[in-house]
Amino acid sequence: MGSDGGSLFGLGRGSLTAIGVILMVVGIILFLASIASLMTPTSNQFDFAARQAQMNSSFATALVGMVLLAVGFGALKLGMIRPVTTYVASEASPAIERLSEAAGQGLERGFGANPLGRESVVKVKCRNCGYLENEDAIYCGKCGKPL
Ligand SMILES: [Zn+2]
């Protein structure tokens, strides 16, 4: 876990900021373009279908622009508060790993597949694969066949 590698998801602080700026600029341009196209009168003001289609496409363009703005803003924030995100990433990941490990052990215990600490429990041998399963188990923990 090299937390001071100077990169997040393979992106450096500088490139994250650059991507954020580019995305935000593109987003603003798209947003302005959608507003501009809304302001532009259609060839026939009384053609409501064409007007509706134009509004729909403008709305879609504005939506894409806003998404780009949001993503760009997020990238900018990541580039600016990278020490914090790096800390979270390096601190959270082992915790998540520990959590999944504990869950896995819990599952193992639940299925009776953990041989440690289960010496006193009577085992039954699976007729299919020969795996020693707890007496009260319904299915084999190894091959899944009913016991
Ligand atoms: Zn089996």
Boltz pocket constraint, residues with backbone or C-beta under 6 A from the ligand:
constraints:
  - pocket:
      binder: B
      contacts: [[A, 126], [A, 127], [A, 128], [A, 129], [A, 130], [A, 131], [A, 140], [A, 141], [A, 142], [A, 143], [A, 144], [A, 145]]
      max_distance: 6.0
